[in-house]
Amino acid sequence: MNAPRNEALATARNAADYVAAVVRPEVRALTAYHVADPGDLIKLDANESPFPLPEALRAKVAAAVAAVPFHRYPDGGADGVIAALRAAAGIPAALGVLLGNGSDELIEVITCALARPGAAMLVPEPTFVMYRMNALYAGMRCVGVPLAADFTLDVDAMLAAIARERPALVFLASPNNPTGNRFRTADVLRILRAAPGLVVVDEAYAAYAGESLLARVAEFPNLLVLRTVSKIGMAALRLGYAVAAPEWIAQLNKVRQPYNLNALTQAAAQVLLAERAVVDGQVAAIVAERGRLAAALARIPGVEVFPAHANFVLVRLPDAPAWFARLAAAGILVKNLHGAHPLLAQCLRITIGTPAENDALLSALETIA
Ligand SMILES: Cc1ncc(COP(=O)(O)O)c(C=O)c1O
């Protein structure tokens, strides 16, 4: 049978014509994910750790990377990394683990596997934008339910949406990005019990939250906990992991690319994951700075500080775009969220930096205010 004739393609003359004829309209309408160029600015915009690796540890990583057989594909199962993660994060042997090129890739894999025609994804909003983006890529319907004004889950609205939409997939980021707060465990569990499909609790910021559902995954057959090492000093590695019942992991494993975790990452991760003391020390320093920064920000006239359980703090200011620009002029890059969602009006997201970076931020803000 002949394919239906595509008039636009028949008359295409240049690349733009071909693009218009064959690229999906919803993809053409997108703007590519923008990563700001920090130049010389103090970088407080991407929720990274501000602390570099200690020199001795860098040398160990370098030796491990130098020993990688570069002419071979990586270990497709990445068994060494999985074993290191099981030990480092205390993942019970009865649960399955899937690794991703960052948790971003795992969001894509999960969405792709569950995007049956007509299936829905449910997310509270504002939240991490990649959930909705991946629904679009996979052709899955994304239903957003607004958070309450204080950024807690509107559980009744979520339960009503679950009853109405019967979502195959729910994403709950806790602590949530960009709001920074941890959702109440009781609220998450009500959603988990009511959901007819998979509930992904994205714990990218778990190290800073003091609470996690990882130890309870075995209790809930429809719970998957998503983690990443990006927020605890290893953003360059691109390593995320999903923990769920082996039945889920077996299905998701079919959707990932065969060699999704490159050999350099695997070699470095196995060294770094064995060095708990370094990570723990950096996390403790960031948590201490978060307390100091939040208290100091709250003393600046006009600044409202929201509860912060991750490695960043969300603030509301009299004029976020103007303050953002003045901070940039003072050499400091933060994330301007004004315009991203109505609940984020006049908000900036500030990643916790080193003590010196946080001091520079505070003195710039005091000058602006
Ligand atoms: C909630 C949340 N999930 C996932 C990610 C992605 O992390 P990565 O792909 O670096 O593992 C981020 C990054 O900002 C995030 O904020």
The ligand as a Gaussian input file, in Angstrom:
#p B3LYP/6-31G(d) Opt

LIG

0 1
 C       13.640000      16.773000      41.000000
 C       14.724000      16.459000      40.046000
 N       14.761000      15.261000      39.473000
 C       15.716000      14.926000      38.585000
 C       16.691000      15.832000      38.228000
 C       17.708000      15.420000      37.195000
 O       18.899000      15.092000      37.765000
 P       20.049000      14.329000      36.972000
 O       19.557000      14.063000      35.583000
 O       21.215000      15.221000      37.029000
 O       20.240000      13.050000      37.729000
 C       16.703000      17.092000      38.800000
 C       17.736000      18.070000      38.404000
 O       17.671000      19.228000      38.624000
 C       15.690000      17.420000      39.720000
 O       15.635000      18.639000      40.273000

